[in-house]
Amino acid sequence: MIGFYDYTVLLTYMGFISGMTGIVLAINGQIFPAIICLMFSGLCDMFDGRVARTKKRRTTEERHFGIQLDSLSDLVCFGVLPSVIGYALIINDKFIRFDYKYLLPIIILFPLAALIRLAYFNVLEITRNSSKPVKEYTGLPVTSSALIFPFLYIFRKVIGRYFPLAYAGIMLLVGILFILKIKIKKPSLKVMILFILIGVIEILFIIATRLLWYIK
């Protein structure tokens, strides 16, 4: 079989499977599980690079394969999946009363912005001196979707019928930040652990708000 199947790409494969699962769930109106899949994909992506770098003497083919694989997976998990979740929220949520066709351009342009950002990243990654560690990103990393949209989802019933506008507005803002030439410092391990804790808090908060709405 073509490709590589050692432990260095296992987390990327897991994240992609989670992203695809989230897309299928969202299409069928299962929004909360889809949000969990988005966050799990983010968790996998947070550590896949660190795991890959533990392997000594990686060949050029293995390294380039890992770069391409990671970006293609990121496009699905953090570009396409948030758009599908947004679309599913608009057409399935009983609290939403808005004509979704006006938001379709943003839903389509968001993954396009992610695609452009990831392609640009790949070019920089392939051409840079691999002996020098990356200390900052150009543009907002697409993996930020794994924290931003679950956080927004917490307030979907509070915002009510205006939630599609809020979701679309955040998608537009985040999509623009994907392709802006802004410098963002690469997070340290401590910051990454903080992101994980934030993600756990988001999940617990979403569960709590869902229970409260059911009780009411």
Disulfide bonds with the S-S distance in Angstrom:
none
